[in-house]
Amino acid sequence: MARREELKKAIHELRSPYIYLWAIASPAITLLPPNNLVRVSLFILLLLGTTGYWLFDRHMKRRRIKPESSPAEFLVAIRRSVGNAVRYLEHAENKTEHDQRFRISPSVMETATVIGAITLGKHFLSQDHDNNERGLAWLFETLKSQFSGVALSEKLAGFDCSKCRGNNECNVAFFDYLSHFAYCGGTSLYDSFIEHFSLLGTTLKNRLLALSNDMAGWPAKNGDTVIDPLATSTVLHLCLILRSLNVHDIRRVVRWLIASQAEDGSWQRSTEAIGYCGGEYKVISTHRAIETLGACTSVAALGDFSNEIRNAVSKGAQYLASSPLVDAPVSYDLQAGYTSPEIYRTIGHVAQGLTKAGSLSSVVLREHISYVLNSQRDDGAFPTSSNLIICDRNLLHYTDITAFLIRTLIFYAMALRTEIAKDKGQAVGSREWGQIAAKAEPLDQPDRPQTALRTPVAGSLKCWA
């Protein structure tokens, strides 16, 4: 398998009309009957075809997206890019017959990432799509086995992180795996996710750590005594979707998130959290906090926090725009042996955070989106590298980072569509509104337990589904 993939990559890199002309067409012309008119005509056709290809390729390169490109140009480029990337994911050969994706062995994270991105991408492109039933069943049953504490070894082999495998203690892991379905609002995958994992809301609520009557959050590891902003942001996001917290608890968590923001606008993890799960992740933690606080603006009972939330999100966006792209590798990259920052992943988190903060006029955001678009490979994949200056990592498959950047581009495109519609004074289509920024209906009873908010469209929390 590995040799075949390497051969395919080598052939792809050699693909050139000039090589085809001289290496293939030239011998073919030589073997034709000795009729000079036929040979000359065929040669002229091949020469014109090659010249036309070169002119078209040159034209396309001149159409590369620039930060100053118009929103309409960005939307056209993103739609084309997402279509190519989805096709790459569908045809990448790192999968079993039942659509279980693998790195070295079948990987739960890789499978969840790819299934979620293909579903979201097809939905964005308004194309029909059905997931492989056996592949999705394997994935959901494996996740339910892990998160319910039923540690069956044959079901847990696909967990990349050794600390998570068979150990239902990490609060960050819930979101890492389930976010890929939670972002697919408006699709059958989202509805299935809600039914399969609704009971997790009770588990997550029971793990809430109260510092006082006014503040609460979640530690990185269940049972620890230090609240982790990454775990708190991600778990609260899931609790909002699963409607498992009452308003009082939501207020306590939001109050802690606002109070824990650093002076520079970031959210920083404690040494205890870093030692247990991953790394410092200042960019990722800040992105998640911005995302979750944005979702909380839909909770009517948090109206008195609106200014504080707005200021916190604005400061977080300023941090992301000025932050270096050096976040540590995520857990499953560390397990694969990568020790240097994944620049494209960090670019994606910065771009998503700025998008969800509403900073669409940010030059940094436009620079990051245009860079991502212009970096896409001819086969539709997005590259992955430890450094933008040196060569890409020598990987056979790029499904993980490609899936992540598909989401990044779609979130930005949906935000642009909404902004354009607002500028024109038009109503946003219900499907698009449900995907990106639908406001939740206000609570009739602010203290109603177990129901945080109600939304007019499934998954339409302001969580950029």
N, C-alpha and C positions, 0 to 999 in steps of 0.2 A: 504493500500500500504506500509506504513512504517513498520508495523509489519511483513508483508511478506518478505520485504527486510532484516529486522533484523534476521528473521529465516533462510533465505538463507545464510546470512553471518555466522551465528552460525554453520550451517551444514558444510559450506565450511571450517571453521577453525577446525572442528572436523575430517575432511577427513584424514584418515590414514589407511594404509593397515592392521595395527595391530588391530585397532578398528573394521574394517570390519571382520577380521578373527575371533576374539573372540566374538564379539557382534552379528554377523549375521551367520557366517559359523558354529560356534560351536553348536547353537541350531538346525541348519539345519541337521548337522551330527547326532545329537541325535535323530531326528525324522525319520531317514532312517530305512529301515527294518534291523532286527538284523543279518546282514551279516558282520562279522568282516572284511573280505577282502575288501568289498566296502567302509566301513568306513575308514579303514586304507589307502586305495588308495586315496580316496578323501582328507583325511587329508594331505597326503604327497604332493599331487598336490597343495593344498592351501599353504602349508608351502614353497614349492619351488617357487610358484608364488610370495609370500610375500618377500622371500629372494631375488628373482630376482629384484623385485621393489626396495627394499632397496639398492641393489648394484647399480642399475641404478641411483637412486636418489643421492647416495653418489658420483657416477662418475660425475653427472651433477654439483653438488656443488663444486667438485674439479676443474671443468672447469670454475669457476667464472672468469669473466674478471678482469684483474689486470692492473694498469697503464702501466706496462712494456710489456703488451701483444702486439703482432704484429698487424700492420694495417689490415692484412687479418683476424685475429681473431676478431678484433673489428667489421669488416664489417659483418662477419657471425653472431656475437652476436646481432648486431643492426638490421639486417634483421629479425632475429627470434623475437626480442623484438618488433619491429614495427608491425609485423604480429599479435602477441598476443594482442598488445594494440589496434590495429584497430578492431579486433574481439570483444574486450571488449566494445569499443565505439558503435559498431553496435548493440550489444545485451543489453547494459545497459538500464534499464527500466525507466529512467527519461525522458520520451518523450511521446508526444501524438501520435495519429495514423498518423498525418501529419508531424511527425519528429520535432515538436517544443520541444526543450529541456527545462527543467525547473530545478530550484533550489527549490523554494517554489511554484512559479508560472512560467508560460512560460517566459523564459529569452532570450532576443535577443543576449546577449553576449555569453551565453552558447551554443545557437544554432549555431551562427556564428563560434565559436571555434571548435565545434565538426564537423560540415559540412566541414570546411576547412581542419581539420586534417585527416578526413577519405579520402577526395579527394586526398590530398597530399600523404597520406600513401599508398593508392591503386596505385597511379601513380608511386611511388617509388618501389612498389612490382610488377609493370607491371601487375596489375590485373584490369579487367574491373569493372567499377562502375558507377551507375546512381543515382543522388540525387533524393530524394522525391520531385516531382515537386511542390506539394502544400506547402510543408514545405519551400522550397526555395523561392516560390512566396511570402509567408507570410513574410519571413525574408527580402527580397529585398524591398517589398512595405513598410514595417515598417521603414526601414532605409531611404528610399527615402522620406517618409512622415516627418520623423524627420529632415533630413538634408536640406529639401526644405523649412522648416518653416511652413509646413501645419500640424498644431498640432491637429490631430484627436485623441481624447482620447482613442478610442478603438484600435488604431494602436500603441500607445505609452506605453501601459501598461507593455510591456516586458522590458523596459529600467531599468536596475538595479540601476543606479546612479540617485538619485532624482534631482540633479542639471542639468543633461542632459535631463531628461524626459520633452519633450515639449518645450525645450529651446535651440534653435540652436545657442549657443554662444561659447561652449567649442571647442577649436581648437584641443585638444588632442583626443577628442572622435572620430573624423573622422578616424584617423588611428587605434585606439583601435578596432573599429568594422570592418573596411574594410581591414585591414592587413591580416585577415584570408583568404580572397580571393586573395589578391595581391601576396601572397606567393605561389599560385598554378599555376604558369606559365606553359604553355604547356598543360593545361587542358581546357575542355569546360567551367568549372566554372570560370576560369580566363577571358575567352573571354566574358562570360555573364556579369561579373563584370565590365569590361571596357565599355561595351555598356550601362549598366544601370546607371553608375555613372560618365560618361565622363563629364557631365555638371558641376560636382563639381569642376573641375579644374578652372573654371571661378570664382566660389565663393571663393576658396582658394587664387587665385591670388589677388582678390580684398581686401582680408584681410591682405595682406602683409604690414607690418609696416616699413617705411623707417626711419632710423636714420640719414642718410646722403645719398649723391649720391653714396657712396662706400659700405655702410652696411645696411642690412635690415633683418627682421625676423618676426616671428609671436608671439604675446602674448598668454598666456594660454587661456585668455578670450577675445573674440572679443571686441574691443573698449578700452582695457587697453593700457597703454603707456610703459610697461616694456616687453621686448622680453624674451621669455621663451625658453631655449635650448631644452627641451623635445618637446614642441609644434613645434618649428622650425625644428627640425630633422625629426619629423614624418610627418609634412605637406609637407616639401620639398620632402621627399621620395614619397609621393603620387603625388605631382606635376610632378616629373620626370616620373612616370609611366603614368600619364594622359597627359603628354606633354603640360602642361599649362603655363609654364614660358619660356620667352626668355632667351638668354644666359646672357644678362646684369643683369637680376634679379637673376639668379642662381649664378653668380659671387658675387653679393652683399651678398646673404645669406651665401654662403660658406665662404666668408671673415669674416662675423660676427661669424660663428661657430668656426672658427679657433682662432679668437681673444678672444672669450669668454671662451676658455678652461682654467680651473684652473691650478695652478702650479703643483698640484699632478697628473694631467692627466685626471681628471674627468670633467664633465659638471654639474654645480650646478644651481638649480632653485632659483629664487628670493622668498622672503617672500610673495610677492603678489601672485605669481603663486601657491605656496604651499597652501596658504590660500583659494584659489579658487578650485583647482583641486588636490585631492589626497595628496601626501606627498612630501618629498624631492627627493626621487627616484634617488639617485646618480648612482646606478648601472644601472638601466633601462635607465636613460638619457644618460649615457656614452655608453651603448650598442647601443642605437638608433643613436647617433651621429656617432659612428664608422660605422654602417651600411650605413647611408646616405652619409657620406663622401666617403665610398668605392664605392657607386653607382656613385658618381660624377667623379670618375676617368675615366668613360666611355665617358664623355663629352669632345670632342676634344678641345673645346675652353677654357678648364680649364687646359691645359697642363702646363702653367706657374705656376700653383698652386700645381703641382704634388709633389714637395718636401715638401711643407708645409702640404699638406694633409697626406702624408706618415708619417711625424713626429708626427702629431696630432693623427693619428690612432695608432701609436706605443706607444705614451705616454698613450693613453686611454687604450690600452691593458695591459700595466704595472699596471695601476690603478686597472683594473678588477682582475688581477691575485693576487693582494695583498689586495683587499678589503674584509672586513668582510661581512658575509651573513646576513645582518640585514636591508635590505631595508624595508620600511614601507609597510603594506598591500595595495594592489591596491584598487581602488575606490569600485569595486563591492564586494570585500572581506569586506571592511569596512561597506558597506551597510548590509552585512550578519551578522555583529556583531563581526568579527574577528579583534582584535586590535594588535596582535603580528605578527612579520615578518613571511612570508611563505618561509621557507628555500629552498624547492625544486624549487619554482618559481625563487628565486634569483640565485640558482645554474644554472638553465636553461639560465637566462639572461647573466650570466658570461660566460658560455660555448658558447653561441651563439656569444657573442661579441668577444671572443678570436678566434673563428672559422672564423668569417667574417673579422677579422684583419689579418688572415693568420698565426696565431700563432699555427700551428698544432704540433709543437715540444714542446709546453708548457707542463710541467709536471702537472701544475694545471688543464689544460684543460683535459688531459687524466685521471687525478684523478676524476674530476667531471663527465666525461662521464662514467667511469667504476662504479662510485658510483650509478649513475642513473640506469645503466643496472642491477646492482646487487640488487637494491632496488625494482625492479618490483615484484608485487604480482603474485601468481599462476594464478589468473584469468585474468591477462594481464594488470590490472590497475597499475598506479603508486600511491604511497601513498601521503598523504598531511599531514603536521604536522606543528605546530608552533615552534617546537624545535626538533632537531635531538635526543635529549637525552630522552625526555619524550614521552609518548604515542601519537599515531596519533590522530588527531581530529576525533571525532566520527561522521563521515559522512556516508550516505548511498551510495553516488555516488561520483566517482572520475573522472568524465568526463573532467572537466576543466583542471586540472593539467596534466592528461594523454594526452590530446590533445596537450597541450603546450610542453610536453617533447617528444612527437612524432616528432614535428617540430625540436626540438633541436637535436635529434638523426639523423634525416634525413639530416639536414644541415651539420652536422659533417661527416656523411658517404659520402655525395656527394663531400665534400672537400677532404676527404681521397682518393676517387676514382680518382679525378683529379690529386692529388699529385702523386699517384702511376703511373698513365698514363704518367705524365711528366717525372718521374724517368726512366720509361721504354722507353721514346722517342716515345710514341704512341699518336695518335690523340684521343682526347676525343670524344665519341659518340655524335652526334648532339643533341639527346634527353637530355643526361646528361648535356652537355654544356649549352643548353638552360635553364636548370633548375637552374644552379648555377652561372656561371661566364662568360657568353658570353660578349664579348666587343661590345659596340655599334659602329655603323659606324660613322666616323667623319662627322661633319656638313660641308656641302658645303658652306653654308652661315652663318658665325658665328653670325650675328645679325638678323637672321630670326626669326620673332616673332611667339609665340604660339607653337613652336616646339623645344623642348629641345634636343632631340636626336632620332635616328632611330635605331631599333634593328633588327637583322636578324631573331629572333624567338620571338613570342609573349611572353611578360613578361620576356625576358632574360636580363634585366638590371642586373648589378652586385648587385642585391638586394637579392640574395639567395632565389629565388623563388622556 
